[in-house]
Structure formats: structure tokens, C-alpha cells
Amino acid sequence: QVQLVESGGGLVQPGGSLRLSCAASGFTLDYYSVGWFRKAPGQEREVVSCIGRSDEITYYSGFVQGRFTISRDNAENTVYLQMNSLKPEDTAVYYCNARSLFREYWGQGTQVTVSS
């Protein structure tokens, strides 16, 4: 079965950290660029960070620059999002997306809640 599965979300206090995982099954993530997106209640979905097929190509939205780090482990068929210095405004459902020239997959999302 072809799917992306996010994990690692949860409840964390402001200033805390979480590491999200995006694991692929049924296909090889090596051939895909992967992005993390998030959607908060009442807001549009927005891109958080992306990584190309090469680790050398990464993108971060301004609101996470310096706090989040995206990485990939092709041996594990997984992309990670390390989130540090979390703020209440980071609260959202986080989704991963894998995209190649011909195909695109979305995960089901993982909830991140930043609250004291």
C-alpha cells in the first residue's frame, strides 16, 4: 500500500521541541521532493519547509527560519522536521507531501499543539 504516515506530534509547552517524522511505504522517497505543510483552524494551509531530492536543497518559511530543521534519511525512507523553540502560533495539523514529476502523495497529518 502506497502511503505517507506522519508521526511525532503532540502537546508541548512554549519553547519546547518536537520531531515530526514522515515515513513512506509502498514507494521510494529518494525520487521525491518532500514538503511539510500546516493548517491551523480557520486558516489556509501553508508551507513550512521543503527538501529536495538532495539534502543540499532546502527551503524554510520565514516564520520558522532558524527554529525548524528539515532532513531526510533515504535509508529509512523518512523525512524529519525538527521543531525547536515552539510558539503557540505553531499550533496546527502538520502534513507531509511527497512530489515527483508524475506523482504526489499526502499524509493524513499529525496534530501539534503548543500551549502552557
Steps between C-alpha positions, in 0.01 A plus 500: 500500500633840398481750781669772700463487875582792727577453867661684788238763567363575842459758773806702594560813706620821336873481444490124474597268215346227290629290215251406233556200277358437155543134408429370153384151420429340165733735316857632523524848643842552337335608177275761659529849633326519837328789667347563840181704508274605782141608543368677805125532569348776290817552299624392161749219465852640482838362412741459789811347346610298199793282411610395157621161395839621615547609861672808364176651380276621779245774550353650816216742538595817677298421810705184573840611377764418759263292712412202280729265312394264224703192418463171322626149558461312176610175661202532736274634221413783738510880515523680832407844626681599817305781663667702777395811690138425429246778535123489555453623143667182375191309610355324195459169324824427320495312172776363283488493124718301262516619144671382184450600141211256461363421846407667824409355837366653820504364851207509738654762729619516857376750758749734665372704793720755674346615824586553863 
